[in-house]
């Protein structure tokens, strides 16, 4: 048998694979930078824990509830903010994440800063493996479908995608909804494994951690997220690095990866050539060329 | 009570305005959210605190040294983390900026430890009282210094040669470059000036709350950005107005709604502004270019 310590690492790797893959759908495939992914996880963690604690429903149902409530919030926050582009969207997701954390800190039903205790330990290795497989299967099917191609088109060039008849707002909300659903599922597994959750375990830095996994593995690459999540979960454990060094390391990874290999370990060249959101310099140049053409005519 | 809160809000808001100026200047020129700006603010506060407490440097000299060293940090940051990415995508630059922010924050945590340092106020805690408001000397100094710095910045931007170059670069990089403006130099100066203002805010908040911690840059950094967006990102008067309004809104929200939701006020304002007027109060609306 595996010792409890290794079991915990394996379960954490599984949960983080779910988190990173679902964030990859939003940021890697659709090109919408979200730095509030941990907020969806916390919504799912709280929702599923409360369903188990207050209603006493079976584990499967509470996991599903966690996912659905998170997806609901994903769509709710998606509808108004997804009209925003690039940087603005990133900041809005960050703001949303902070608001969720502050609300959970002050609500009575979530136990405030103390958090929720005594959640039954229902998450087993089998549950985690099944959830990971389901998540990866669903995400894979989405990406390989018409929807997935629409999402990638939005990433490559939103304006061009729109002029090709893709309803960009709809697909962006869809990506956020699906991404949030699986983040909520991950949250449910998390709360039923550690048996204790509090708002500050899902802060801004947690969102950055997931972003880091996706970026390291490769934006827009499914294997990348799996490898990124596994590496960034397991390596610090085995190196016994303290939490302080871990964060320092994450910061350095983001800067160094963007400079040396923006496509990540596994990724194709998506960030350097065809742009996620075009660099302002290039778009200005194109605009000028276009104007010139019009004048010539 | 109301006027007292208003004064508190204006004092807090003027520090937000100083932070917001750094964001808005950088965004105006290279269209990048300099996420690490909050860490520069934290760095400034630490430098000021160390100079005053350890080396017994007079306060105003420490204040200017903190601004100067923070400028150097800002320039270094631009050189290492942003300049190599200037030709790549905005997403890549933004991720790099977030990484730089996390890196600097944790470097400070490792070096300084997580416990707060006290920043003894160099001013006698004198209090001016009128019939309905009380203002401490520190608050008056914060207001005066912020006002002078903003005045200086306005002069720099409007009247000096480098200021004209900055405005030209913000308007159109290519044309500015064709007119013989050294874009790299302009960007360096922008980072230097923005970082110096951020550090000034850091030192003043340090003496205002009398405490300095490695994590102190996170929230004010985010709020400074909110202030910049509220005023209209890229607009300098916008950042000043946005900072003041945000400070007042936050203090009023804490006083009249709920003090627990104090930090949420800023983010709620951010989301509302982004939804209804993404160009901010003074900013010009930008059309998406194809």
Interface residues (C-beta under 8 A of the other chain):
Chain A: X31 X33 X35 X80 X81 X83 X84 X85 X86 X87 X88 X90 X91 X92 X94 X95 X96 X98 X99 X102 X103 X105 X106 X159 X204 X205 X208 X211 X215 X244 X245 X247 X248 X250 X251 X252 X253 X254 X255 X256 X258 X259 X262 X271 X272 X275 X276 X277 X278 X279 X280 X281 X283 X284 X285 X286 X287 X288 X290
Chain B: X31 X33 X80 X81 X84 X85 X86 X87 X88 X89 X90 X91 X92 X93 X94 X95 X96 X98 X99 X100 X101 X102 X103 X104 X105 X106 X107 X109 X110 X172 X173 X174 X218 X222 X225 X226 X229 X258 X260 X261 X263 X264 X267 X268 X270 X271 X274 X275 X278 X288 X289 X290
